[in-house]
Amino acid sequence: MPSAKPYLEAYCSGKPLDYKTWIKYEPAWNNTSAIDVVNYIAYMDEVDFIMLKHAAHQYMFDKDNLLKVLEKAGFKNARLREFDPSLDFEWRDYESIYALAEK
């Protein structure tokens, strides 16, 4: 899951994210004001579908929220994990949260 935290911290602090690292799809980036960094992560639906050919994100997560949502959905032993190259896209690692849970 993409982590909302770095985007929200950039907005709240007024310190822009490094464009080359964080903005991967330029057509979705308005760059008109600080709120654009939040809109970029929140509304990238069609970008994920175009690039990855799967359903787009519908919700913003942080580490705590992701674990609680998994547990509320009936998963057990929800816990954070590290990047795993056999499961995860390396090009998305800079913004991702990874978790394991048991059904």
Contacts in CASP RR format, 6 or more apart in sequence:
PFRMAT RR
TARGET T0000
AUTHOR 0000-0000-0000
METHOD contacts of the structure
MODEL  1
MPSAKPYLEAYCSGKPLDYKTWIKYEPAWNNTSAIDVVNYIAYMDEVDFI
MLKHAAHQYMFDKDNLLKVLEKAGFKNARLREFDPSLDFEWRDYESIYAL
AEK
1 57 0 8 1.000
1 61 0 8 1.000
1 66 0 8 1.000
1 96 0 8 1.000
1 97 0 8 1.000
1 98 0 8 1.000
1 99 0 8 1.000
2 41 0 8 1.000
2 57 0 8 1.000
2 60 0 8 1.000
2 61 0 8 1.000
2 92 0 8 1.000
2 95 0 8 1.000
2 96 0 8 1.000
2 97 0 8 1.000
3 61 0 8 1.000
3 62 0 8 1.000
3 63 0 8 1.000
3 95 0 8 1.000
3 96 0 8 1.000
3 97 0 8 1.000
4 41 0 8 1.000
4 42 0 8 1.000
4 60 0 8 1.000
4 61 0 8 1.000
4 62 0 8 1.000
5 62 0 8 1.000
5 63 0 8 1.000
6 17 0 8 1.000
6 22 0 8 1.000
6 95 0 8 1.000
7 17 0 8 1.000
7 22 0 8 1.000
7 37 0 8 1.000
7 38 0 8 1.000
7 40 0 8 1.000
7 41 0 8 1.000
8 38 0 8 1.000
10 16 0 8 1.000
10 17 0 8 1.000
10 34 0 8 1.000
10 37 0 8 1.000
11 34 0 8 1.000
11 35 0 8 1.000
11 37 0 8 1.000
11 38 0 8 1.000
14 34 0 8 1.000
16 34 0 8 1.000
16 37 0 8 1.000
17 23 0 8 1.000
17 37 0 8 1.000
21 94 0 8 1.000
22 37 0 8 1.000
22 94 0 8 1.000
22 95 0 8 1.000
23 29 0 8 1.000
23 40 0 8 1.000
24 91 0 8 1.000
25 44 0 8 1.000
25 47 0 8 1.000
25 51 0 8 1.000
28 40 0 8 1.000
28 43 0 8 1.000
28 44 0 8 1.000
28 47 0 8 1.000
29 36 0 8 1.000
29 40 0 8 1.000
30 36 0 8 1.000
30 39 0 8 1.000
41 60 0 8 1.000
41 95 0 8 1.000
42 60 0 8 1.000
44 56 0 8 1.000
44 57 0 8 1.000
45 56 0 8 1.000
45 57 0 8 1.000
45 58 0 8 1.000
46 56 0 8 1.000
47 56 0 8 1.000
48 54 0 8 1.000
48 55 0 8 1.000
48 56 0 8 1.000
48 57 0 8 1.000
49 55 0 8 1.000
49 56 0 8 1.000
52 89 0 8 1.000
59 69 0 8 1.000
61 69 0 8 1.000
61 97 0 8 1.000
62 97 0 8 1.000
63 80 0 8 1.000
63 97 0 8 1.000
66 78 0 8 1.000
66 80 0 8 1.000
66 97 0 8 1.000
66 99 0 8 1.000
67 78 0 8 1.000
67 79 0 8 1.000
67 80 0 8 1.000
67 99 0 8 1.000
68 78 0 8 1.000
70 78 0 8 1.000
70 99 0 8 1.000
70 101 0 8 1.000
71 78 0 8 1.000
71 101 0 8 1.000
74 103 0 8 1.000
75 101 0 8 1.000
75 102 0 8 1.000
75 103 0 8 1.000
76 101 0 8 1.000
76 102 0 8 1.000
76 103 0 8 1.000
77 100 0 8 1.000
77 101 0 8 1.000
77 102 0 8 1.000
78 99 0 8 1.000
78 100 0 8 1.000
78 101 0 8 1.000
79 99 0 8 1.000
79 100 0 8 1.000
79 101 0 8 1.000
80 97 0 8 1.000
80 98 0 8 1.000
80 99 0 8 1.000
81 98 0 8 1.000
81 99 0 8 1.000
81 100 0 8 1.000
82 98 0 8 1.000
83 90 0 8 1.000
83 93 0 8 1.000
83 96 0 8 1.000
83 98 0 8 1.000
84 98 0 8 1.000
88 96 0 8 1.000
88 98 0 8 1.000
END
